[in-house]
Amino acid sequence: MERPSYGYSAEDNSDPQAAPPVCPRHPDRVSYVRCKRCDRPACPDCQRPTSVGVLCVDCEKELSRAQAASRPRNAMGGSMGRSKPYVTYAVIALCVLAYVGQTVMPDVVYQLGVFSPFRILAMPWTFLTAGFLHGGVMHLLLNMYALWIVGQYLEQTMGHVRFAAVYFVSLLGGHTAVYVLADPMSNAWYGGTLGASGGVFGLFAAMFIVNRRLGGRTAQILVLIGLNLVITFTIPNISWQGHLGGLVIGGLLTAGMFALRPKASPGADRQALAKRSAALHAAAVAGAVLLCLVLIAVKTVTLPIGAGTDNVGADGTDRPTGRRADGTDGLWTDRADGTGRGSVRAAPARSSCGGRTPDRMTTV
């Protein structure tokens, strides 16, 4: 009469003198439960219950690696998933919090966060922090709506990390263009720039390239980019440099990611390809950042002597220092209409924050 095995072979007890089965990982533990796949004994610590029976820990790891190697990937080589766009949510939340800070403590926030070409060496963080500040409620709402619409699609298509990289490198590229194209002998050198549109324009370019490479429709995104460029060049106080800089850098970075993406052949280890893709894309991001840094360095070393200091007027001549009635030092300021010298104002204290506050704001 045959006996049921209940997970172990009946031959284990055929010989009364034979040693009882033990777990390969824990030889001091007797186990009559065997792995469904390799038929080796597995103690309770090494058992992994599944829908088809109990597996040992080694077989479970091997199956997990095999499944990961064959798992489908997204357009950029990252893992597939319908997860929520957490990066988009985080950026929107930070922009809203920054606007609350602008309302509560405007002087502090503008002094520490606004990007202005004349003080970037003292305040390099403003290349990114200015992207969270906005010039008004309508400016904030328009940028956040565009980010919400584009971000939901792109973040799921590209993955969280790659999406964040494209967005923040586009912000850096937009302000890099503002700095490189600013004339140090004009009032624009002392103007402030703020807004998230540099990053949003970079996402516009990324969305166009992604749709084109995946065979999707590109006419709508081209119309959207065209309309925004028309607005950029027709409405005053909008930084066209920041928009174009973000558009170009975001497009180049996304195109580079697609160009460097490893091709998956039938039967290829997709997990290994994903790791290689991540390394290549990290190199592409580093290259884009390095390009911005090189442009900034070239602009900085080619500045005219005396440019970028607080005592340089809009016409390029030195502002004479004056003496106020209370005996404190002052600097001559340009008149509001920009035609020449006005009254003496208090000289700003030199600090690591750049001292002077930007004279005029433009939105990105």
Salt bridges, closest charged atoms under 4 A:
ASP12 OD1 - ARG34 NH2 2.92
ASP45 OD2 - ARG29 NH1 2.53
ASP58 OD1 - ARG25 NH2 2.52
ASP58 OD2 - ARG40 NH2 3.02
GLU62 OE1 - ARG37 NH1 3.41
GLU155 OE2 - HIS160 ND1 2.67
ASP310 OD2 - ARG350 NH2 3.90
ASP326 OD1 - ARG324 NE 3.93
ASP329 OD1 - ARG323 NH1 2.14
ASP334 OD2 - ARG319 NH2 3.00
ASP359 OD2 - ARG356 NH2 1.91
